């Protein structure tokens, strides 16, 4: 039952990640239809121009600019497909020794194109390059994918215009691993009176412009439940931005 619950948490987390970027995926999907017909028309128009006229075409009339845009879109699609396939890989569902620096560098690479589009920088620091943890890789995905999603949403909050920085710090101690997750966003919503409420299932303060609740209230609950599976603890630090300390026994 514990294994089944763990697997269900992972699939729930994967669903939340995809749902969080539905708008972006819809945009990519819309671009797929007829994009090469548009490119052919651009090329035909471009070839009819003289060499001097080509030097002064607008970006939207330049087929080479369009090719670069298509390349970036394809890279995003490739990353989303890679993410979906990684989630269900059998080796991610096996408990094994995970080199944490390698894991987080791969995580950063997978999020890179999405975060660059949002002008978000992610930094990884570790006190020991050989730090490792025997764990299920999908559990780490569950924790940190949800945290990154929350940060991307916080950076978009009305009124925030500061630096967009995420830092994941790993401290390897004798019997424990301490993860310190930070973002430079606006912090918890002022509507939250007790910070620990964010770990309650279905608790959410995310609303749309119509005042309707749009958050699932599951992301932080999944984070805490996963940490507890490793006899760990979670602590929200009261400071600027959002800071979460998670300690896991080796």
C-alpha positions as CSV (number, residue, x, y, z in Angstrom):
1,X,0.0,0.0,0.0
2,X,2.9,2.4,0.8
3,X,4.4,1.7,-2.7
4,X,1.0,2.3,-4.3
5,X,0.5,5.5,-2.4
6,X,4.0,6.7,-3.4
7,X,3.3,5.9,-7.1
8,X,-0.1,7.7,-6.9
9,X,1.6,10.8,-5.5
10,X,4.1,10.8,-8.3
11,X,1.4,10.6,-11.0
12,X,-0.6,13.3,-9.2
13,X,2.5,15.5,-9.1
14,X,3.0,14.9,-12.8
15,X,-0.6,15.9,-13.6
16,X,-0.2,19.1,-11.5
17,X,3.0,20.0,-13.4
18,X,1.3,19.6,-16.8
19,X,-1.9,21.4,-15.6
20,X,0.2,24.3,-14.4
21,X,1.5,25.0,-17.9
22,X,-1.7,24.2,-19.8
23,X,-1.7,27.7,-21.3
24,X,1.8,27.3,-22.6
25,X,1.1,23.8,-24.0
26,X,-2.1,25.1,-25.7
27,X,0.0,27.8,-27.3
28,X,2.5,25.3,-28.6
29,X,-0.3,23.1,-29.9
30,X,-1.9,26.0,-31.8
31,X,1.4,26.8,-33.5
32,X,1.9,23.2,-34.9
33,X,-0.9,23.5,-37.4
34,X,0.1,25.1,-40.7
35,X,3.3,26.6,-39.5
36,X,5.3,25.3,-42.4
37,X,2.8,26.7,-44.9
38,X,3.4,30.1,-43.3
39,X,7.1,29.5,-43.6
40,X,6.8,28.6,-47.3
41,X,4.9,31.8,-47.9
42,X,7.5,33.9,-46.1
43,X,10.3,32.3,-48.1
44,X,8.5,32.9,-51.4
45,X,8.0,36.6,-50.5
46,X,11.6,36.9,-49.3
47,X,13.0,35.4,-52.5
48,X,11.1,38.0,-54.6
49,X,12.9,40.8,-52.8
50,X,16.1,42.4,-54.0
51,X,19.2,41.9,-51.9
52,X,19.0,45.5,-50.7
53,X,15.3,45.1,-49.8
54,X,16.1,42.0,-47.8
55,X,18.4,44.0,-45.5
56,X,15.5,46.1,-44.3
57,X,12.7,43.5,-43.9
58,X,10.8,43.5,-40.5
59,X,11.4,40.5,-38.2
60,X,8.0,39.1,-38.8
61,X,8.8,39.1,-42.6
62,X,12.2,37.4,-42.2
63,X,11.9,33.6,-42.8
64,X,15.2,33.1,-40.9
65,X,13.8,34.8,-37.8
66,X,10.7,32.5,-38.1
67,X,12.9,29.4,-38.4
68,X,14.6,30.4,-35.1
69,X,11.2,30.8,-33.4
70,X,10.2,27.4,-34.7
71,X,13.4,25.9,-33.4
72,X,12.7,27.3,-29.9
73,X,9.1,26.0,-30.0
74,X,10.4,22.5,-31.0
75,X,12.9,22.6,-28.1
76,X,10.0,23.3,-25.7
77,X,7.9,20.5,-27.1
78,X,10.9,18.1,-26.9
79,X,11.4,19.0,-23.2
80,X,7.8,18.4,-22.4
81,X,7.9,15.0,-24.1
82,X,11.1,14.2,-22.3
83,X,9.5,15.2,-19.0
84,X,6.5,13.0,-19.6
85,X,8.6,10.0,-20.5
86,X,11.0,10.5,-17.6
87,X,8.1,10.4,-15.1
88,X,7.1,6.8,-16.0
89,X,10.6,5.4,-16.5
90,X,11.0,2.2,-14.4
91,X,14.4,3.1,-13.1
92,X,12.9,6.2,-11.4
93,X,10.6,4.0,-9.5
94,X,13.5,2.0,-8.0
95,X,15.2,2.9,-4.7
96,X,18.8,3.6,-5.4
97,X,21.8,5.8,-4.5
98,X,21.3,9.2,-6.1
99,X,24.2,11.6,-6.5
100,X,22.4,14.8,-5.6
101,X,24.6,17.2,-7.6
102,X,23.9,15.2,-10.8
103,X,20.2,15.0,-10.0
104,X,19.7,18.7,-9.5
105,X,21.9,19.7,-12.5
106,X,19.7,17.5,-14.6
107,X,16.6,19.0,-13.0
108,X,17.8,22.5,-13.8
109,X,18.5,21.5,-17.4
110,X,15.0,20.0,-17.9
111,X,13.4,23.2,-16.6
112,X,15.8,25.5,-18.3
113,X,13.8,26.5,-21.4
114,X,10.6,27.1,-19.5
115,X,12.4,29.2,-16.8
116,X,14.3,31.2,-19.4
117,X,11.0,32.2,-21.0
118,X,9.9,33.6,-17.6
119,X,13.3,35.3,-16.9
120,X,13.8,33.0,-13.9
121,X,17.3,31.9,-12.9
122,X,17.9,28.7,-10.9
123,X,21.0,28.1,-8.9
124,X,22.2,24.9,-7.3
125,X,24.7,24.8,-4.4
126,X,26.0,21.8,-2.5
127,X,28.6,21.6,0.4
128,X,29.9,18.2,-0.9
129,X,29.9,17.2,-4.6
130,X,29.7,13.6,-3.6
131,X,26.6,14.0,-1.4
132,X,24.1,11.2,-2.1
133,X,20.8,9.9,-0.8
134,X,19.3,6.4,-1.2
135,X,15.8,7.3,-2.5
136,X,13.3,7.0,-5.3
137,X,14.1,9.6,-7.9
138,X,10.4,10.1,-8.6
139,X,10.0,11.3,-5.0
140,X,12.6,14.0,-5.5
141,X,10.8,15.0,-8.7
142,X,7.5,15.2,-6.7
143,X,9.1,17.5,-4.2
144,X,11.0,19.9,-6.4
145,X,8.8,20.1,-9.4
146,X,5.9,21.2,-7.2
147,X,8.2,23.8,-5.5
148,X,9.4,25.2,-8.8
149,X,5.8,25.4,-10.1
150,X,4.8,27.4,-6.9
151,X,7.7,29.8,-7.5
152,X,6.8,30.4,-11.1
153,X,3.2,31.2,-10.0
154,X,4.5,33.5,-7.2
155,X,6.7,35.5,-9.6
156,X,3.6,36.3,-11.7
157,X,1.6,37.6,-8.7
158,X,0.2,41.1,-9.3
159,X,2.4,43.8,-8.0
160,X,5.7,41.8,-7.9
161,X,8.4,43.1,-10.2
162,X,11.7,42.1,-8.4
163,X,14.4,39.6,-9.3
164,X,13.3,36.1,-10.3
165,X,15.8,33.8,-8.6
166,X,15.4,30.2,-7.3
167,X,18.1,28.7,-5.2
168,X,18.3,25.0,-4.1
169,X,21.0,24.4,-1.4
170,X,22.0,20.9,-0.4
171,X,23.8,20.3,2.9
172,X,25.2,16.9,3.5
173,X,25.5,16.1,7.2
174,X,26.5,12.9,9.0
175,X,23.0,11.3,9.3
176,X,20.8,13.7,7.3
177,X,20.5,15.7,4.1
178,X,19.2,19.2,4.5
179,X,17.5,20.8,1.4
180,X,17.0,24.6,1.6
181,X,14.7,25.8,-1.2
182,X,14.5,29.6,-1.7
183,X,12.9,31.9,-4.2
184,X,13.1,35.7,-4.4
185,X,9.4,36.2,-5.0
186,X,6.8,38.0,-2.9
187,X,6.5,35.2,-0.3
188,X,3.3,33.6,1.0
189,X,0.1,35.3,0.2
190,X,-1.0,37.8,2.9
191,X,-4.3,35.9,3.1
192,X,-2.4,33.0,4.8
193,X,-2.5,33.6,8.6
194,X,-0.8,30.3,9.6
195,X,2.1,29.3,7.2
196,X,1.6,25.6,8.0
197,X,-1.9,25.7,6.4
198,X,-0.3,25.5,3.0
199,X,0.5,21.8,3.8
200,X,-3.2,21.0,4.2
201,X,-4.8,19.0,1.3
202,X,-7.0,21.2,-0.9
203,X,-5.9,24.5,0.8
204,X,-5.2,27.1,-1.8
205,X,-5.2,30.9,-2.1
206,X,-4.7,31.1,-5.8
207,X,-7.6,32.9,-7.6
208,X,-8.1,34.1,-11.2
209,X,-9.1,37.6,-12.2
210,X,-12.8,36.6,-11.7
211,X,-12.1,35.8,-8.1
212,X,-12.5,32.1,-8.6
213,X,-10.2,29.6,-6.9
214,X,-7.8,28.0,-9.5
215,X,-5.2,26.3,-7.3
216,X,-5.6,22.6,-6.6
217,X,-4.2,22.8,-3.0
218,X,-2.3,19.6,-3.6
219,X,1.3,20.7,-4.4
220,X,2.6,21.5,-1.0
221,X,0.6,18.7,0.6
222,X,2.4,16.3,-1.8
223,X,5.7,17.9,-0.8
224,X,5.1,17.3,2.9
225,X,3.8,13.8,2.5
226,X,6.8,12.8,0.4
227,X,9.2,14.2,3.0
228,X,7.4,12.3,5.7
229,X,7.9,9.1,3.8
230,X,11.6,9.5,4.6
231,X,11.0,10.3,8.3
232,X,11.9,13.9,7.4
233,X,10.6,17.3,8.5
234,X,9.6,20.5,6.7
235,X,9.9,24.0,8.1
236,X,8.9,27.3,6.5
237,X,11.3,30.1,7.4
238,X,9.9,33.6,8.0
239,X,12.1,35.8,5.8
240,X,12.0,37.7,2.6
241,X,10.7,35.7,-0.4
242,X,9.9,32.0,0.2
243,X,12.2,29.7,2.1
244,X,11.5,26.0,2.9
245,X,13.9,23.8,4.9
246,X,13.5,20.0,4.4
247,X,15.5,17.5,6.3
248,X,15.7,13.9,5.3
249,X,17.3,11.0,7.2
250,X,19.9,9.1,5.1
